[in-house]
Amino acid sequence: MKHDPALNPSALRQRAAAHRAMALSALRADSSLSVRLRRYNAHMAKARGLEAREVQHGQH
């Protein structure tokens, strides 16, 4: 069973910001370009998903 994070908008916003920071950090890592790009894209996808949940949660 997957853990569902807190649904309050502030928590979602903080997690999205953390994933954006990790995405930028992934670009500066000492790894191959393909690994850096894959990590960047994975973190940005998570950040976008969290932001979408924040918007949806605010509409209810």
C-alpha positions, 0 to 999 in steps of 0.5 A, spaced: 500 500 500 502 506 498 503 512 503 498 518 501 502 524 503 498 530 507 493 533 502 494 540 505 496 545 500 502 548 504 505 541 504 504 539 497 507 546 495 513 544 500 514 537 497 513 540 490 519 545 491 523 540 494 523 536 488 524 542 484 531 543 488 532 536 487 531 536 479 536 542 479 541 538 483 541 532 479 543 537 473 549 539 477 551 532 479 557 528 477 554 523 473 553 521 465 548 526 461 543 521 460 543 519 468 542 527 470 537 528 465 533 522 467 533 524 474 531 531 472 525 529 469 523 524 474 523 530 479 520 535 475 514 530 473 513 529 481 513 536 482 508 537 477 504 532 479 504 535 486 502 542 484 496 539 480 494 535 486 495 542 490 490 545 484 485 540 485 485 540 492 484 547 492 478 547 488 474 542 492 
